[in-house]
Amino acid sequence: MQNTSEQQPNETRVQDVGTTINLQPANNKGNFLIFLLAGFIVMTSIVFTGLYIDDVTAVILDKPKAPSPSTQITPSKAALDSLAAAMAVPDDKALEVRDQLVVWLKADALTKAKNNDSIQILPDASARHLNALQPAAASQPLYIANALNGKPVLRFDGVDDHYFLGSISDTTPASIFVVWQKLKAGGNQYQRLYSSSGSNIDYQSKGAAFIPPTENTGVGAAPARMDVLIDTVMDLRNFYIGRLNASPEQFYFGDLAEILVYTRVLSPKEQQSVAAYLKNKYGL
């Protein structure tokens, strides 16, 4: 039998649901025109698609900017005061004299501190809540546990450690009590346990609450002791603990256990009462 394809070389057979359709091929000229048209459509599509892709790719490949380097954020005074207000400061009933007690700072108020912790807030136990602040980590004194008669102290490095209280008052009568010790000799001349004034004056000037930790230069070691400064005229503006208030110098090198400031002159009986409280507490 003769092959069907040989019988109909120019015929293409398509079977669709039992129906046979004969398709005659287009002439060569028509094929060429169709080929050109198809090529034009394809090339046009490629060009436009490429432009679109390039445009999109440029967006996709755009590198994100590197994040700006992080900077240390120094907490504001308001933030530190808010934190200090949330700290539980235990009361000490042994201190009987409270009238016009405007500053009462003590290391044992830091009930949650651990040995050698840097202390940025020393909360004020008085009703005024004038907290001692030091936001800069490098200038924060250290909490030293069991340093004086079983009580903690704050240790100042003599380099830059200090606290700032702001202005306690302007010119006023005042009584200041402070308990401190210097276990080692050293530090700058005329170190200050605390200082205050409204102007740049020497510690011996009338009206300034300046006190060197020793009678002479302050560089020698000193056993635990209590100092009392009482005057009818005292300038309590710009109150610093651990340095000269007029300029960053004369930093204290030693330990501070407790400081109390009254804006009045205590009677002799009241002075004895406060002194007895401190002596009994620290074994002086």
KEKE-3310 file (N, C-alpha, C; in steps of 0.2 Angstrom, whole numbers, plus 5000, padded with zeros to 4 digits):
npx = (5004:5002:5010:5002:5007:5015:5006:5000:5009:5009:5000:4993:4987:4975:4968:4952:4941:4936:4935:4942:4953:4960:4974:4982:4998:5005:5011:5028:5031:5022:5025:5037:5034:5026:5036:5045:5036:5033:5046:5049:5039:5043:5057:5053:5046:5056:5065:5057:5054:5066:5070:5061:5064:5077:5075:5067:5077:5087:5081:5079:5092:5098:5108:5105:5107:5120:5117:5118:5131:5129:5127:5132:5119:5116:5108:5095:5093:5080:5076:5085:5081:5068:5070:5077:5067:5059:5067:5068:5071:5077:5072:5080:5077:5085:5090:5085:5084:5075:5070:5071:5080:5088:5096:5101:5111:5117:5127:5122:5109:5108:5101:5101:5112:5128:5144:5157:5150:5146:5140:5127:5116:5113:5102:5092:5088:5081:5066:5065:5071:5083:5092:5109:5118:5126:5128:5139:5148:5161:5164:5158:5157:5162:5152:5156:5155:5152:5163:5165:5163:5155:5146:5142:5151:5154:5166:5178:5188:5198:5202:5191:5179:5163:5149:5134:5123:5116:5108:5106:5102:5102:5111:5112:5109:5117:5120:5131:5135:5147:5153:5168:5182:5200:5208:5220:5235:5237:5232:5225:5231:5222:5209:5192:5178:5166:5159:5153:5146:5142:5151:5168:5178:5190:5192:5193:5186:5173:5157:5157:5154:5165:5176:5191:5198:5207:5217:5228:5235:5227:5232:5236:5233:5219:5210:5193:5181:5171:5166:5160:5152:5146:5138:5132:5130:5130:5134:5125:5124:5126:5131:5143:5149:5163:5172:5180:5169:5170:5178:5183:5192:5203:5199:5191:5199:5195:5184:5166:5154:5142:5132:5124:5114:5108:5097:5099:5105:5109:5104:5115:5111:5104:5114:5123:5114:5113:5127:5129:5121:5128:5140:5137:5132:5143:5153:5162)
npy = (4994:5011:5025:5037:5050:5051:5052:5064:5076:5090:5093:5095:5086:5088:5081:5083:5079:5069:5076:5081:5093:5101:5110:5122:5127:5144:5155:5158:5172:5177:5171:5176:5190:5188:5183:5194:5203:5197:5196:5210:5213:5205:5210:5223:5221:5216:5226:5236:5229:5227:5240:5243:5234:5238:5250:5246:5238:5246:5253:5242:5238:5248:5253:5252:5266:5267:5264:5278:5280:5275:5285:5289:5292:5304:5304:5315:5328:5328:5315:5308:5312:5308:5294:5293:5296:5285:5276:5267:5275:5271:5276:5283:5282:5286:5298:5312:5326:5336:5347:5359:5352:5350:5343:5326:5315:5298:5284:5272:5272:5267:5253:5243:5243:5235:5229:5240:5245:5258:5274:5283:5291:5298:5296:5309:5308:5317:5328:5336:5330:5333:5327:5320:5320:5312:5310:5307:5292:5290:5298:5294:5290:5276:5263:5256:5242:5238:5246:5256:5254:5243:5249:5255:5266:5279:5280:5291:5295:5305:5310:5314:5311:5316:5324:5334:5345:5357:5372:5374:5383:5402:5414:5410:5406:5391:5373:5361:5344:5331:5314:5306:5298:5295:5282:5281:5290:5304:5312:5328:5344:5353:5346:5344:5340:5345:5359:5376:5391:5407:5413:5414:5410:5408:5394:5399:5410:5421:5416:5406:5388:5379:5366:5358:5341:5339:5348:5354:5352:5341:5330:5319:5303:5300:5295:5289:5301:5315:5330:5347:5361:5376:5391:5408:5415:5409:5404:5394:5391:5383:5369:5357:5341:5333:5340:5356:5370:5381:5378:5364:5356:5351:5339:5326:5313:5299:5292:5294:5295:5300:5315:5329:5343:5358:5372:5382:5388:5376:5373:5371:5359:5352:5351:5342:5331:5327:5324:5314:5304:5302:5297:5286:5278:5276:5272:5282)
npz = (5000:4996:5005:5015:5017:5007:4996:4998:4999:5001:5011:5026:5040:5052:5066:5074:5085:5077:5065:5049:5044:5031:5028:5019:5015:5017:5004:4999:5000:5008:5020:5023:5026:5037:5046:5047:5053:5065:5071:5072:5082:5093:5095:5098:5110:5118:5119:5126:5137:5143:5146:5156:5165:5168:5174:5185:5191:5195:5206:5214:5217:5223:5236:5254:5265:5277:5294:5306:5317:5334:5348:5364:5376:5387:5402:5407:5420:5425:5422:5430:5442:5443:5442:5455:5463:5463:5470:5485:5499:5514:5530:5545:5560:5571:5569:5576:5574:5563:5558:5545:5539:5524:5515:5515:5513:5511:5511:5515:5510:5498:5495:5486:5480:5474:5480:5474:5464:5452:5456:5450:5455:5471:5482:5490:5507:5514:5516:5506:5494:5486:5476:5474:5459:5446:5430:5421:5418:5420:5430:5442:5459:5468:5476:5491:5501:5518:5524:5534:5551:5548:5539:5523:5511:5500:5487:5482:5468:5467:5455:5445:5451:5457:5464:5459:5466:5464:5468:5484:5493:5494:5502:5519:5536:5541:5545:5544:5543:5541:5538:5535:5528:5525:5518:5512:5508:5497:5481:5475:5480:5494:5494:5491:5502:5500:5492:5490:5483:5477:5469:5463:5475:5489:5500:5513:5513:5519:5521:5511:5509:5510:5513:5517:5518:5527:5539:5534:5519:5514:5508:5515:5523:5533:5548:5551:5553:5560:5553:5557:5551:5555:5553:5553:5541:5526:5510:5499:5486:5470:5474:5477:5478:5483:5475:5470:5469:5460:5449:5439:5449:5463:5467:5478:5486:5493:5506:5508:5519:5525:5524:5530:5529:5536:5535:5545:5560:5571:5588:5603:5610:5600:5591:5598:5598:5584:5582:5590:5585:5572:5577:5585:5574:5566:5574:5579)
capx = (5000:5006:5010:4997:5011:5018:5001:4998:5015:5008:4994:4994:4981:4974:4962:4949:4935:4934:4934:4948:4954:4966:4977:4987:5004:5005:5016:5034:5031:5018:5029:5043:5031:5024:5042:5047:5032:5034:5053:5048:5035:5048:5062:5050:5045:5062:5068:5053:5054:5073:5070:5057:5068:5083:5072:5066:5083:5090:5078:5080:5099:5100:5110:5102:5112:5122:5114:5122:5134:5126:5130:5130:5114:5117:5101:5094:5092:5073:5076:5088:5077:5062:5073:5079:5061:5057:5071:5066:5076:5075:5072:5084:5073:5089:5091:5079:5083:5073:5068:5075:5085:5087:5100:5103:5114:5120:5128:5117:5102:5108:5100:5101:5119:5133:5151:5161:5145:5147:5133:5125:5112:5113:5095:5091:5083:5077:5059:5066:5073:5087:5097:5115:5118:5132:5127:5145:5150:5168:5165:5154:5160:5160:5149:5160:5151:5156:5169:5166:5159:5150:5142:5145:5154:5156:5174:5180:5195:5203:5203:5186:5173:5160:5141:5131:5116:5113:5108:5102:5099:5107:5114:5107:5112:5117:5124:5133:5139:5149:5157:5172:5189:5205:5212:5227:5237:5237:5227:5227:5231:5216:5204:5185:5173:5160:5160:5147:5146:5139:5157:5175:5181:5194:5188:5193:5182:5167:5151:5157:5153:5171:5180:5196:5197:5212:5218:5233:5234:5222:5234:5238:5228:5215:5205:5186:5180:5165:5167:5154:5153:5140:5139:5126:5130:5133:5131:5124:5123:5131:5133:5146:5152:5169:5177:5179:5163:5171:5181:5184:5199:5203:5194:5192:5202:5194:5177:5161:5148:5135:5132:5118:5114:5102:5097:5098:5110:5106:5106:5120:5108:5103:5121:5125:5110:5115:5133:5128:5118:5133:5145:5135:5131:5149:5158:5167)
capy = (5000:5017:5029:5043:5056:5052:5054:5071:5079:5097:5093:5094:5084:5089:5077:5086:5076:5065:5080:5082:5099:5102:5117:5123:5131:5150:5155:5160:5179:5178:5168:5181:5195:5186:5182:5201:5206:5193:5198:5216:5213:5202:5215:5229:5219:5215:5233:5240:5226:5229:5247:5243:5230:5242:5255:5243:5235:5252:5254:5236:5237:5254:5250:5257:5270:5264:5268:5283:5277:5276:5289:5288:5297:5306:5305:5322:5329:5326:5308:5305:5314:5303:5287:5293:5296:5278:5272:5267:5277:5270:5282:5281:5285:5288:5305:5316:5333:5336:5354:5362:5347:5351:5338:5321:5310:5293:5278:5266:5273:5263:5247:5238:5243:5230:5232:5242:5248:5265:5276:5290:5294:5297:5299:5313:5306:5323:5329:5340:5326:5336:5321:5321:5317:5312:5307:5304:5286:5290:5303:5292:5287:5269:5260:5251:5239:5236:5250:5260:5251:5239:5253:5257:5272:5281:5281:5296:5293:5310:5313:5318:5309:5321:5325:5341:5346:5363:5377:5372:5390:5407:5416:5408:5402:5384:5369:5355:5338:5326:5309:5304:5295:5294:5276:5281:5297:5305:5316:5335:5349:5356:5342:5346:5335:5348:5366:5380:5398:5411:5417:5411:5413:5403:5391:5402:5417:5422:5415:5400:5382:5375:5362:5353:5336:5340:5355:5357:5351:5336:5324:5314:5299:5302:5290:5291:5307:5319:5337:5351:5368:5380:5398:5412:5417:5403:5404:5387:5390:5378:5365:5351:5336:5330:5345:5363:5372:5386:5376:5357:5354:5350:5333:5323:5307:5296:5290:5299:5290:5303:5322:5332:5351:5361:5379:5386:5386:5371:5374:5366:5353:5349:5349:5336:5325:5325:5322:5307:5300:5300:5294:5279:5274:5274:5270:5287)
capz = (5000:4996:5011:5014:5017:5000:4992:4999:5002:5003:5015:5034:5043:5059:5068:5079:5086:5071:5059:5046:5041:5026:5028:5013:5017:5013:4999:5002:5001:5014:5026:5024:5029:5044:5049:5049:5058:5072:5073:5075:5088:5098:5097:5102:5117:5122:5121:5131:5144:5146:5149:5162:5170:5170:5179:5192:5194:5198:5212:5219:5219:5227:5243:5259:5269:5283:5300:5309:5323:5340:5353:5371:5378:5394:5405:5409:5427:5426:5421:5435:5448:5442:5445:5462:5467:5463:5474:5492:5504:5521:5535:5550:5566:5576:5568:5579:5572:5556:5556:5540:5536:5517:5512:5519:5509:5515:5507:5516:5507:5492:5498:5481:5477:5476:5481:5468:5459:5450:5458:5447:5459:5478:5483:5496:5512:5517:5513:5500:5489:5482:5475:5471:5453:5441:5424:5417:5421:5422:5436:5447:5464:5469:5482:5494:5506:5524:5524:5540:5556:5545:5535:5516:5509:5493:5487:5476:5465:5467:5448:5443:5454:5461:5463:5459:5469:5462:5473:5490:5495:5493:5508:5524:5541:5540:5549:5539:5546:5536:5540:5530:5530:5519:5520:5509:5506:5490:5478:5474:5486:5496:5491:5494:5503:5497:5492:5487:5483:5471:5465:5464:5481:5492:5505:5519:5513:5523:5517:5507:5512:5508:5518:5515:5522:5533:5541:5529:5511:5512:5504:5519:5526:5539:5550:5550:5558:5558:5553:5558:5549:5557:5552:5552:5534:5522:5503:5497:5479:5466:5479:5474:5483:5480:5471:5471:5464:5456:5443:5440:5452:5470:5468:5484:5486:5499:5507:5511:5522:5526:5524:5532:5528:5539:5533:5551:5565:5577:5595:5606:5611:5593:5588:5601:5596:5577:5582:5594:5579:5568:5581:5586:5568:5562:5578:5579)
cpx = (5004:5005:5006:5001:5014:5013:4999:5004:5014:5002:4996:4987:4980:4967:4959:4942:4932:4933:4941:4948:4960:4968:4983:4992:5003:5011:5022:5034:5027:5022:5034:5040:5029:5030:5045:5043:5033:5041:5052:5044:5040:5053:5059:5049:5051:5065:5064:5054:5061:5073:5066:5061:5074:5081:5071:5072:5087:5088:5080:5087:5102:5102:5107:5108:5114:5119:5120:5125:5130:5130:5127:5125:5115:5110:5101:5093:5085:5073:5079:5084:5071:5064:5074:5072:5058:5061:5068:5072:5074:5076:5076:5081:5078:5091:5085:5078:5081:5071:5073:5081:5084:5091:5102:5105:5118:5121:5124:5110:5102:5107:5101:5108:5123:5140:5154:5156:5147:5140:5132:5120:5112:5107:5095:5086:5079:5070:5060:5068:5077:5093:5103:5116:5125:5131:5133:5147:5157:5169:5161:5158:5158:5157:5154:5157:5156:5162:5170:5161:5153:5145:5146:5147:5154:5163:5175:5187:5200:5205:5198:5179:5170:5152:5140:5124:5112:5113:5103:5099:5104:5111:5109:5111:5112:5121:5125:5137:5141:5154:5161:5179:5193:5209:5219:5229:5237:5232:5230:5227:5224:5210:5197:5181:5166:5162:5154:5149:5143:5145:5163:5178:5185:5190:5188:5189:5175:5161:5151:5157:5159:5174:5185:5196:5202:5214:5224:5232:5229:5225:5236:5232:5225:5210:5198:5185:5173:5167:5160:5156:5146:5142:5132:5125:5134:5130:5131:5122:5128:5135:5136:5148:5158:5174:5175:5173:5165:5174:5182:5191:5198:5198:5196:5194:5201:5187:5173:5156:5142:5136:5125:5118:5107:5102:5095:5104:5107:5109:5111:5117:5107:5109:5123:5121:5112:5122:5133:5125:5123:5138:5143:5134:5138:5155:5164:5169)
cpy = (5006:5022:5035:5049:5057:5054:5061:5075:5086:5098:5091:5092:5085:5086:5081:5083:5073:5069:5081:5088:5099:5109:5117:5128:5138:5150:5158:5168:5181:5176:5173:5187:5194:5186:5189:5204:5203:5195:5205:5217:5210:5207:5221:5227:5218:5222:5236:5236:5227:5235:5247:5239:5234:5247:5252:5240:5240:5253:5248:5236:5243:5252:5255:5260:5267:5268:5272:5279:5279:5281:5288:5294:5298:5308:5312:5322:5326:5319:5305:5306:5309:5296:5287:5293:5289:5274:5273:5269:5276:5275:5279:5285:5288:5295:5309:5323:5333:5343:5357:5358:5347:5346:5333:5315:5305:5287:5272:5266:5269:5255:5241:5238:5237:5233:5234:5245:5256:5268:5283:5294:5293:5300:5303:5310:5311:5324:5333:5336:5329:5331:5323:5317:5317:5307:5303:5298:5286:5294:5300:5288:5280:5267:5255:5249:5238:5240:5254:5257:5247:5242:5254:5264:5273:5283:5285:5295:5299:5313:5317:5316:5315:5321:5332:5341:5352:5368:5375:5378:5395:5408:5414:5406:5394:5380:5363:5350:5333:5321:5306:5300:5294:5288:5277:5288:5298:5310:5323:5339:5352:5352:5344:5341:5338:5356:5370:5387:5401:5414:5413:5414:5407:5400:5394:5409:5416:5420:5408:5393:5377:5372:5358:5347:5335:5347:5358:5356:5346:5330:5318:5309:5301:5297:5293:5296:5310:5326:5341:5358:5371:5387:5402:5415:5412:5404:5396:5386:5386:5374:5358:5347:5333:5334:5352:5366:5377:5384:5368:5355:5353:5344:5329:5316:5303:5294:5295:5294:5294:5311:5325:5340:5353:5369:5383:5384:5382:5374:5369:5359:5349:5347:5342:5330:5323:5322:5315:5302:5297:5296:5287:5275:5272:5273:5275:5289)
cpz = (5000:5002:5010:5013:5010:4995:4992:5003:5004:5007:5022:5036:5050:5061:5074:5080:5080:5065:5056:5043:5037:5026:5023:5016:5013:5008:5002:5004:5007:5020:5028:5028:5036:5048:5052:5054:5065:5075:5076:5081:5094:5100:5101:5109:5121:5124:5127:5138:5147:5149:5156:5167:5173:5175:5185:5195:5198:5205:5217:5221:5222:5234:5248:5263:5275:5289:5303:5315:5329:5344:5360:5373:5386:5397:5408:5417:5429:5426:5428:5442:5448:5445:5452:5466:5468:5468:5481:5496:5511:5526:5541:5556:5571:5575:5570:5576:5565:5554:5552:5538:5528:5513:5517:5514:5513:5511:5508:5514:5501:5494:5492:5477:5479:5476:5474:5462:5458:5452:5454:5451:5467:5480:5490:5501:5515:5513:5507:5494:5484:5481:5472:5465:5449:5435:5420:5421:5423:5428:5442:5452:5465:5476:5485:5501:5512:5525:5531:5546:5553:5540:5528:5516:5502:5492:5481:5474:5465:5460:5445:5446:5458:5460:5463:5462:5467:5467:5479:5493:5493:5500:5514:5530:5539:5545:5545:5543:5541:5540:5534:5532:5523:5521:5517:5508:5499:5487:5478:5481:5487:5492:5495:5496:5500:5497:5488:5487:5477:5467:5467:5470:5485:5498:5512:5519:5516:5518:5512:5511:5509:5514:5516:5520:5527:5534:5537:5522:5509:5509:5508:5521:5532:5541:5550:5555:5555:5558:5554:5556:5551:5557:5551:5545:5530:5515:5500:5490:5475:5471:5475:5480:5480:5476:5473:5466:5459:5449:5445:5443:5459:5471:5474:5483:5493:5500:5510:5513:5522:5526:5526:5532:5531:5537:5539:5555:5571:5584:5598:5607:5605:5590:5591:5599:5589:5578:5585:5589:5575:5571:5582:5580:5565:5567:5579:5587)
residu = (MET:GLN:ASN:THR:SER:GLU:GLN:GLN:PRO:ASN:GLU:THR:ARG:VAL:GLN:ASP:VAL:GLY:THR:THR:ILE:ASN:LEU:GLN:PRO:ALA:ASN:ASN:LYS:GLY:ASN:PHE:LEU:ILE:PHE:LEU:LEU:ALA:GLY:PHE:ILE:VAL:MET:THR:SER:ILE:VAL:PHE:THR:GLY:LEU:TYR:ILE:ASP:ASP:VAL:THR:ALA:VAL:ILE:LEU:ASP:LYS:PRO:LYS:ALA:PRO:SER:PRO:SER:THR:GLN:ILE:THR:PRO:SER:LYS:ALA:ALA:LEU:ASP:SER:LEU:ALA:ALA:ALA:MET:ALA:VAL:PRO:ASP:ASP:LYS:ALA:LEU:GLU:VAL:ARG:ASP:GLN:LEU:VAL:VAL:TRP:LEU:LYS:ALA:ASP:ALA:LEU:THR:LYS:ALA:LYS:ASN:ASN:ASP:SER:ILE:GLN:ILE:LEU:PRO:ASP:ALA:SER:ALA:ARG:HIS:LEU:ASN:ALA:LEU:GLN:PRO:ALA:ALA:ALA:SER:GLN:PRO:LEU:TYR:ILE:ALA:ASN:ALA:LEU:ASN:GLY:LYS:PRO:VAL:LEU:ARG:PHE:ASP:GLY:VAL:ASP:ASP:HIS:TYR:PHE:LEU:GLY:SER:ILE:SER:ASP:THR:THR:PRO:ALA:SER:ILE:PHE:VAL:VAL:TRP:GLN:LYS:LEU:LYS:ALA:GLY:GLY:ASN:GLN:TYR:GLN:ARG:LEU:TYR:SER:SER:SER:GLY:SER:ASN:ILE:ASP:TYR:GLN:SER:LYS:GLY:ALA:ALA:PHE:ILE:PRO:PRO:THR:GLU:ASN:THR:GLY:VAL:GLY:ALA:ALA:PRO:ALA:ARG:MET:ASP:VAL:LEU:ILE:ASP:THR:VAL:MET:ASP:LEU:ARG:ASN:PHE:TYR:ILE:GLY:ARG:LEU:ASN:ALA:SER:PRO:GLU:GLN:PHE:TYR:PHE:GLY:ASP:LEU:ALA:GLU:ILE:LEU:VAL:TYR:THR:ARG:VAL:LEU:SER:PRO:LYS:GLU:GLN:GLN:SER:VAL:ALA:ALA:TYR:LEU:LYS:ASN:LYS:TYR:GLY:LEU)
# end
